[in-house]
């Protein structure tokens, strides 16, 4: 199956609820779905993959018990998916992500002259590669839930504003990057914005990994304040499994092994505020709505 990572951008026009559950088991007309979901289904079919997981359709949205069960299953959904499709350019489900882009988003002037690789007569290579595109400004990177979807996915196909990017555990690239002409390493364009997947298959520096997750996650927004901890819980669960007890217990976004210094978190100058309602204990970074 494919898994979809996308921005809701407000209420979904089509969701699975108690009232629509039986009808959805029989089928959902493609034309009734918003553009982002239609594009994801089209892409999945073109890839030859028979199934797709979409949260709005695969979780009963007005059933808290079902939501709790499915949220707990999300690590497996994204980790075991054949590929995760990230609709990075779409700010809302109605926007879609399959569209023609301006030619200059893909083409550029020659950027680099590779040094000659042979004795005279020498042969070199001119690389046609656009400047690295920073995907950090794409709408999907402002949504809280999408961080753990990206981190947990072993293979990602990202439909960004100016290019299509891909990455797996072995390599990464984009339609604007230079082709590999012989073992020179992957293009810098492959992960220019630093928001590629965290390598969760290494036990070393797990605390540094978590610090990076918190720093990036705290900059993102959630429609429901109460999702602050649940939306990153799958990453915490995965880290705990990999750490094999080294990190200790997990307390509202803070690992026992990091105490007491983890209590010294502070807001950044970018601004923010405490949540008006209870979301997490006041000593946790998760109680603050803003970057820390």
N, C-alpha and C positions, 0 to 999 in steps of 0.2 A: 504494500500500500504506500501511497504518498501521504504526507502530513502537510497541512497548510498553516503557515504562520502569516498573520495579516492583522490590519487594524480594523476594528469594528467601526469606529468613527460615529458612534451613536447607535440608536436602536436598530436591530436587524429586522429587515422586512419579512424574512422567513426563518423561523427557528422551530426546533422540536420542543413541544410542550406536552403536558398531559393530554391536552385537547387534540393535538395534531399527531401524536405518537403513532396511532394505528394507521392513519392515512399515509404517513411517511414510510411505514414499513412496506407499503404497496408501491411506493414510488413518489418522486418529487419532480414535477415538470421543470426542465432546465430553464425554460423561459421565465419562470417565476422567481428565479434566484438573482441576486444582485451581481453586478459585472465581475467583481473580484472572484466570487465563487464559481461563476460560469467559466472564467478564464482558467481557474485552477483545475476544473474538471476537464476542460479541453486539453490542457497541458498534460494531465495525467493520462488521458486516452492516447495522445500522441506519443507518449513515452512507452506505451504498451503495458501500463500497470493497471490492474483491474479495479483497485479500490482507492479511495481517498478518505482521510479523516479530517473532518471540519468541526470545530468545537460547537458552533451554533446548531449544527444538525445532529451531531453524535452525542450530545449531552442534553438531557431533559432540563431545559432552562428554568422551569418553575418548580423543580423537585430538588430540594436541598440535599436530600439523601443521595440521589443519583449524582448530583454535582460533586459531592464529597468523594464518592467512589471513583468517579472519572478523573478528578484532579489527582487522586492518588495513583492512577494508572498512566498519567501523562508522561512520566519518564520513559516507560516502556513504549508508549506510542511513538515518541520522537526518536528514541534510541534505536528502535527496531524498524523504523520506516525505511523503505528502499531509498527515498530521498525526501527532504523537506523543501517545499516550495515557499519561498519568502516573497510576498507581494510588497516589497519595500517601498515602491513609489506611490502606493495607494494610501491616501490618508483616511479613506472611508471605504466601506464594502461596496459602495456604488461606483467607485472610480475605475476599477479594473486595472490590469497591468500589462495586457497584451495590446500594444499600439505601435504604430510606426514612429520612429524617432528621427530627429534631424540628422542628416548625413554627417555633419561635423562633430556629432557626438561619438562617431565611430572612427572617423578618419582624421589624419593630422599630417604635418610635415615630418620628414625623417628626424628622429630624435637622437640616434646613437650610431656611432660607427664602431663595430666590433673590431678589435685588433686582428691583424692577419694571423692565420692559423698554420700557414705553410711557408716553406722556403720559396724564394723566387722561382717561377712567377707567383706572387702572393695573391691569395684570395681572401677577401674580407666579407662582411655582411652589413648591410644597412638595415637597421631595425625601424619598422614603421609602427610606432606605439604612441598612443595619446598620453598626455600627462595623467598621473594617477588621479582617479576620481574619488573624492571623499564621500563615502556613503553615509557617514555619521549624521548628515543633515536630512536624510530620507525620513518620511513620516513614521515608518515602522520602528525607528530607533528612539522614539519618544514614548512608546507603549511599554508598560511594565512587563506584561506577560510574555512578550516576544523575546526577552533576553534569555530565559531558560529554554525556550524552544530552540534558539540558535545554539546555545551552549551544548545541549544534549544531542543535537542532530549530528550523526557521523558524516552525512552527505547533505550539502545545501546547494540549491539552485536559487539564486537571488535575482529578482527582476527589479533592478534599481532604476532611478530616474533617467540616468544617462547611459546605462550599460547593463548587460546581463553578466552576472558573476557566478562562479561555482567554486566549491571547495570540498575536499574530502580529507581523510586522514593522511594522505600521501602527497597531495599537491593542491594548488589553487590557481585560478586564472579568471580571465574575463574576455569578452568579445572585443575589448579595446587593448588587450595586452599583446606583446610580441610573442610570436611562436618560439618554442624552444628549438634552437638551431644546433643543439649538440651538447647537452650536459652543462649549460652555463647557469643552471639554477632557475627557479621560477621567477617570473617578472615581479618587480616591486609593486606593480599594479594589482597583484593578486590579493593583497591584504593591506591596501594603502591606508585605510582609516583605523587600523588596529582593532576592529570589532569582530574579527574572525572568531571561530570557536575556540574556547579555552580547552587545552588538551587535558582532559580529565582522566587519561589513562596513566598518569604519572603520580606517584605518591609523594615525591619530593615537592617541597614548597606549597603544600596544600593551603596553608594559612595565607600565603601570598596570593594564591588563586582566589580565595574567598574575599580577601581585602579588595581585589580588583573587581570582583562581582558586585560587592556592596557599593563601591565607588561608582560603577557604571549604572547599576540598578537604581540607586537613589536619585539619579537625574531624570528618571522616567516617570510618567504619569499613569495613574490608574483611575478608571471610571468609578470603581467602588473602593473607598479607602480601606475597608476591611480586608481587601485582597493583598495588602502590603506584604505580609509574610507568606500567605499561601502561594502567591505568584512567583516566589523564589524558592519554595520549599523543595521542589524536585532537585534543584542543584544541591541544596543542603543534604538531601537524602543520598544523592550519588557520592558526594564528598565523604560522607560518613561511612559509606560502604567501602570506598577505596582506602580510607584512613585506617580501617580495621581497629577502631577504638582509640587511635592516637589523639584525636581532637577532643575526646571526652563528650560530655553531654552538650546538647544544643538548646540554648535558652533565648528564645525570641530574637533570633538573628545573630546571636553571639555564641561562640564556641567556648567551652569550659577551659580549653588549653590557652585561650587568649586572655583570660582574666588575670589581673584586674585591668591591664592596659587597654583592653577593648572598650572599657567604659569611658575612655577619654576622647571619644568621637566628638566632632563639633561641626556645625553647619559651615558651608563654604560662603564666601562673600556674594555668591550669586543669588542668595535670598531663598526664603521658604518660611514655613511656619509649622507649629505643632498642629496636629489634626484636632479638629474641634470635638470629635468623638473618640472614644477609646479604641485604639488600634493595636497598641503594644505598650509594655511598661515604659515609663518615662526615661529609664536608664538605657533603653535600646535605641539605636539609630532608626529603627523602624517606626518609632513614634513621631518622627519628623517628616513633614511633607516637603522635601527639597533635597538638593545635593549635600552630601556630607563627606 
